[in-house]
């Protein structure tokens, strides 16, 4: 089968690899209908994370081709949406809603989903079947639910977004933009999107942003304070993962407010004294997308939300290297790969 492999930073290829097979009785093999490139894939692409011949991809939708003998909730032919960490969805941590920390999950995210086929461990807990075979135009939104929609949604929940709240969103990639959508769905009164890019600003407004702030760092914080009567946002979504973005999020939040952080942290160090006196709550980490997936699938199925709008470039799997370049050069928000 064809699969995307990152040989080294900046070196992405489509190789012929072995089609996966059932290893554990709880596995499923799916034939991918669509996959995509994640903003987090750019960390190794840019050399910020080590990479050496790594099969790429952790966002996926597709059709079940084969199931292990202990899989009970799925049948061959089901169209499914999967999450980027496998989980059995039955352990005590999963039942508390933190499936990304499942005690049986195994190491790392589900690997190699930028491919024609993928093996999914703990299939009963990791995959959710859609109500039927989706129309083609729903596939991008269902694919978004696999990671970026669920991650943006978790960020909003972690930030205690709700009716009457003012929400600031740090980061205008797919997760930040879908954090805007989630905040709107959760009833936020005012949503301030921080973005310097006209196309992303426009999509943020379509998703529900009421204000745009182009400034960054201390200037961005000052602008948020100006818009909120000097207090700061009730809820702030941090969707980048750098030192600057984290401090910008914390400083833009009022005392007693909440920061939901989902940007994959790289060299982030929090000053203890400033945090102590800020009065700000912090909650986040790798999003437990599985917690939200059934409800998100239904919202998409009922056409109440259209998160697939974040895909502004579609390429065949064989052109994955161009997709990585486009996202790295910010010519694309998010690239969908057809299989």
Helices and strands as residue ranges (DSSP letters): E 2-8, E 11-16, E 28-36, H 41-45, E 54-55, E 60-67, E 79-82, H 92-95, G 99-101, E 117-120, H 123-126, E 127-129, G 136-138, H 139-145, H 148-158, E 166-170, H 174-185, E 190-194, H 198-207, E 211-213, H 217-227, E 233-238, H 243-251, E 253-261, H 272-278, E 281-284, H 289-301, G 307-310, E 313-316, G 317-319, H 320-328, E 335-338
